[in-house]
């Protein structure tokens, strides 16, 4: 029986952008999360007494130049060396850009697949053949699979490949190939990397992505880790998912359709946070995005003050467990109910009706007409004589404003009501 761990996409010390926007973020815990997760995995590998480890690309994160990152990786490889565990390492698109990939000498238990062409490492005492090819440049968009060697007859053949695989539109199309092409190669197991989501297809040929080892942002939620693979007689007999993450990202959806006020919505968020905690292992902290959804009369109160809303949700988290809950963001994606819109329209229509009444009765109010006359006269006095000559209406208004102002108001009323109603409809 043979046991090995398949991991990929470590992205050690991946920069966590945007943390400065969150003054209450557990910055240190987030900053070291990728290291801590890999250290956890190495510990599990030693405890499980595995025969070897496969890393299918993206140990580092692009051109990240802090050599402490590389030294940390070497230190973990040294732990595996002391335990007698060899490591078969393939460099992916991020590693191809990394200064550390080119500069740091790895311990002698680490076997790196060539970037010039696909090569095979043989474990003759275990009848295992590992085939792979590292990325020479980051933007490797050619299908590398045709260059992979034929399987070794009677042995367990493991293909190692960093690939987008067809259908993974969320990831850059590096070294693309199809499932059918992988199956046709004749290997028993394909250890893939690049796609950060866990995915396994069993059969005569097992094809697997372990997913990345540690979620780094809200778009990488849920459990993260690696695969513990068992083989016997040249066949894959079991695959177990090993969780290695040290912090978990999660979105709490708060449906406020059944609540009618802000206070009830906040309480619903607290219940959602409590359920998320109960569903997560006790040792793991959660970075949570709270999304309010649904139609509710509470919607307007939630959107009125985003800063205060965040404080109220954070207060719910602190009351539950301040050491395990961090609120990454609060979003209000809910909608106002139709009754709220209808009530608002009724209020607007009433106001417009009052405005129409006031306008039409303005001619009967001498004080109003007198004040309006003064405004008109001040405006008309500034107009050039030729403008007044060209407009008989303006001439008449200047000569006898008391007679013409009320009529002008009555004429303007329909246009005024239409403009106000149009403006109100567009804003609601």
Secondary structure, DSSP 8 states (H G I E B T S, - for coil): -EEEEEE----TT---TTGGG-TTS-HHHHHTHHHHHHHHHHHHHHHHT-SEEEEES-SS-TT---HHHHHHHHHHHHHHHHTT-EEEEE--HHHHT-HHHHH----TTEEE--SSS-EEEEETTTTEEEEE---SSS---S--GGGS----TTSEEEEEEE---TT-TTS---S---HHHHHHT--SEEEEES--S-EEE-SSSEEEE---SS--STTS-S--EEEEEEEETTEEEEEEEEE--SEEEEEEEEE-TT--SHHHHHHHHHHHHHHHHHTS-TT-EEEEEEEEESB-TTHHHHHS-HHHHHHHHHHHHHHHHTTTEEEEEEEE--B--HHHHHHHHHHHHHHHHHHHHHHHTGGG-HHHHHHHHHHHHHHHHTS-HHHHHH-HHHHHHHH-HHHHHHHHHHHHHHHHHHHHHHHHHHH-
